[in-house]
Amino acid sequence: MNASAENFTMSLVQWLRLGVEITGAGTIAIGSAISLYRFVRALFSGQEMDFNAIRLTLSRYLALALEFQLGADILSTAVAPNWQEIGKLGAIAVIRTGLNFFLSKEMQEEKKASAGEADVQAKINTKTV
């Protein structure tokens, strides 16, 4: 591969990485805005607040954003793969994968708790009718 093709490829990958990073940051911004809107609406509704649904919404967006950010990190090492960059990617991948694992686990527990609360509420409603 000649030098100009290599430079073009490196530049293309860097722009792609930037796009993926922006997508991840945008995902966090969108998820935060939606969650904040639902939180404020719940505060001013005067009804009993269900924060689990709001937390689940934000968790889903954060988990997706972590995937985008990990993809961007992988792209950056594809351009300049030296051992230091590969080691850094490995550490970042382990941290982000761990975060994503525990976030997913928490989301599953929240879903179960929400489903259990809905079942209890449905039983209460059928008994009072």
Buried (B, 14 or more C-beta within 10 A) or exposed (E): EEEEEEEEEEEEBBEBBEEBBEBBBEBBEEBBEBBEEBBEEBEEEEEEBBEBBBBBBBBBBBBBBBBBBBBBBBBBBBBEEEEEBEEBBEEBBEEBEEBBEEBBEBBEEBEEEBEEEEEEEEEEEEEEE
